[in-house]
Amino acid sequence: GNSNITVGEPNLEPQITVTYEVGLQKQLSENYVIDVTTYFKNIYNYVSTQKVYMEGDETISWYEYISQDYGSARGLDINIQRMFSSFISGSTSYSLSWAEGNNSATVVQDENQNLREFPLDWDMRHNFNFSLTFRVPYTEEFSIPFTDIIVPTVITNDLSVSFLYTIASGTPYTPQNEDGRALDTNSALQPYTENANLGVTKKIRFSKKTYLKVYMDINNLFDKKNINSVFPMTGSPTDTGEELWDDNDPSQFVDPKEEYLYNLSVADPGIFSNGRKLTVGMSFHF
């Protein structure tokens, strides 16, 4: 009979990536550098599978690996960096990209092969990052801007405060109609995601090499509820779109336990990202 067994193929072709890339790096001023890069990649001979029937007995079949899938990636990266100066360093970057192919993974499939490219599971159109670090070296004094007031060195020396913010487009998913039939592959987008982190580090020195370091990290500073996955029928993280029973039909009886377990499965907390997380600690170096 038919089997879902997948067998190896020793004669697979090597996977090949051909990349075209051009970039420009320019120093805008004494402290600022800009880097612009554009690229295009073609990927050939990705591993896929094909269904094979036994010669003479088509009731017996299996799947074999084959060098058939392909993909492409293209995009533009822009990065502006500020070198450490006047206690401040940082960078901001933006990426515009496309990742397309005819399969997102090596999946077992029948004769219906994907012959056209579509957005792959990790295709992320826009990605923006911003980072800023304030740091006072051990040997320097810090005065409040636009004043002559010097902050006590016991507070500012060896103090570092860093902030990182990221916002990105949602990744694609395959929507379904009301009957549960898949529509165009990866033709819909999940909601965008964003995250901010804040870190503070302070060293208390007893000598040049001996110091106590106290730190605090806050992950997901703004407690953003990012969505990790959605239900393909509705595009919602909590509404499946399925009707397991008809509320208007009094002849249907739903076991309360079944309804309770179903509601629990829909309210899976793993659908959402972790909330705000605070970490504090210290270490002694000598």
N, C-alpha and C positions, 0 to 999 in steps of 0.2 A: 504494500500500500504506500501512500504518500508519506513522506517523512520530512520533518523540519530540520534534518541534520545538514550542517554546513561543512563541507570538506575543503581542505587546503588545496592550493595550487602552486607548485614549486616554480612554475614558469611565468610568474607575474612580472610585468614590466616595472622598472624603477619609477617611482614617483618623481616628476620633474617640475620644478618651479622656475619660470623665466621672469625676471624682474627688471623693470625699467624705472630708474629713479633719477631725479634731478633736484638739487637743493641749492640754497643760497644762504650764507651766513654773513651778517653785517653788524659791525659795532656802531650803534646809533649815537652813543656818547661814551664818556669815560666809564659809566657804570651800567649801561644797557646794551644788550646784544639781542638781535632778532635772528631766528632761524626758520626758514621756510623750505619745506620739502614736499614734492609731489611724486607719486609713485603709481605704477601699474604692474600687476602681477597676473601671470597666467599659470594655472596649475593643471598638469596633465597626469593621466594614469592613476587617479585616485582609485582605491580598491572598492569595488561594488560586488554584487552577487548576481548569478543567473541561475535559473531553474533548468536542470538537466534531467532528461528521461532515459531510462535504461533502454538500450537498443534491443528491439524485439518485444519489449514489455513496457508499454507506456503507463501502466498502473503503478510502476515503481519510479520514484523521482527523488532528487536531492538538490541541494544548492551548492554551487561552486563559486569561489572567489574569482573575480575577473578584473583586469585593469581597464576600466571603462569610464569611471566618473571624471568630471572636470570641474573647474571653478575659476573664478577671477576675483581680484581685489584691486581697488583703486581708491585713491584718496589724496587729501591735502592736509599737511600738518604745519601749524604755525606756533612758534614758541618765542616769547619775549622774556628774557631773564635779567633780573637786576642783581649785580654783584654786591657783595656785602660792603656797605658804606653807610656812615652815619647811623650805625646800629641796626640797619635794615637790609634784608635781602629777601628775594622772592622771585616768583615766576608766574606767568599766565600762559596757558596753551589751549589751542582749539584744534580739533580734528574733525574733518569731514571725510566720511569713508563709505564705501559700498563693498559688500562681500556677497558674491553670488555664485551659484553652482547648481548642479542637478541632483545633489543629495547632501544633507548635513552630516550624515554618518554612514558607516558601512552597515546597511540594513538588509535584512532578508526580504526580497521582493520577487513577485512572479514575473511574467513576461512583460507586464506593463511598466516599462522603464521610463524614467523621467528624461525626456529628450530636450527639455528647455531649461534655461537657468532661472532661478528664483532667489530671493533673499535668503541667505542661510541663517541658521538659528542664532548666530552671534553677530549678525549684521546690525551695526549701531551707527546711525547716520551722523549724529552730532555728539561730541564729547568735549566738555569745557572743564578745565582745571585751573584753580587759583591757589597759590600758596604764598604766605607772608611770614617772615620770621623776624622777631625783634630780639637782639642779643647784645648784652653788655659784657665785653671781655673782662677778665680778672684785673687787668691793669688800668682800666679806664673809668672815668667818672661820667655820669649821665645827668644832664640838666634838663629841666622841663622846657619844651620848645617855646620859643619867643619870650623866654624869661632868663634870668641869671640864677635861678634857684637850682642848686645842685641837690639831687636826691641822695640821702645817706648811702654810702657805699655798702653798708651792711645789708641793704635791701637790693641794690641793683647789681653789684658785682657777681659775675658768673650767673646771671639770670637770663633765661631764654624762654620766649613765648612764641609758639608757632601755631599758625592757623592754616587749615587745608580745606578747600571747598571743591566739590565735584558735582556736576550736573550732566546728565546724559540722556539721549533718546532711549525710548523703550525698545526692546528687541522684538522681532516679529513672532507671530504665532499663526496657526492655521485655523480660521474660523469654521464653524459648523452651522448648518441650517437647523430648523426646528426638528427635522427628522434625524439629526445626528450625523448627516452626511457631510464629509469634509468638503469645503469649498477650495478656492485657489490656495496652493501651498504658501504659507507665510505671507499672506496678503493683508494681514491686519497687524497693528502695533500695540504692544502693552504700554501702560503709562510710563512717562519719563521717571527717572530716579535721580535723587540728589542726596548728598551726604556732606556733613561738615565735622571736622575733628579739631579739637583744641588741645594743645600740650603745653605744660609749664614745667620747667626744670630750674632748680636753684641749687647751687653748690655752696657749701659752707666749708671754707678751707682752713686747715690747721697748719699746712705748709704747702709748698708748690705741688707736691705729689700726694699729699694726704688730705682727703676731704670727704665730707658727708654730702651725698646727693639726695635731694628730696624732689619727687616728681608727681605730677598729676596729669592724667590723660582723660579727656572726655570724647568718647566716640558717639557719632550721631548727635551732635551738640543740640540741634533744633528738634530732636525727637521725631524725625520724619518717618512716616509709615510707608516705606517703599514696598511695592508689590512684586513678589518674586514670580508669580504665575497667575494666570486667569483661566476661567472656564471658557472653552472655545465656542460654546453656543451663545454666550452673552457678552464676553469680554470683561466680565466682572470677577473679582476675586472671591466673592461670597455667594453669588447667585448662579446655580448650575444651569438654570433654564429648563431642567427636567421636571416633569409632572409625574410623580410616582403614584399619585392617587387623585381622584376627582372630588374636590370638596363639595361640589354641588350634587353628588350622587350619594344619597343616604344609604344605599345598599352596600357601599364599600366600607370596609372596616380596616383601620390601620392600627396595628399593635403599637401602643405607646412606647414600648421599648425600641421598636424598629424606627419610629419617628425620632426618638431621642438620639439614637446612635447615628442616624442619617444627619441630623442637625449638627452633631459633634464633628462628623467627617467634613462637612462643608465649612465649619468654623475652624479649620486647621490653622493653628497659629504659624505654622511653617510657611504659609502663603505670604506672610509679611516679613519684612526685615526686622532685625533686632532693634529695640528702642534705645534710648539714651543709656550709655554705659560709662560709669565713672570708675577710674582706677587710680589709686594713690599708693605710693610706696617710697622706700628709701633704700639706699645702699651706701656702704662705707668702702672707700678706696684708699689703699696705702701701698 
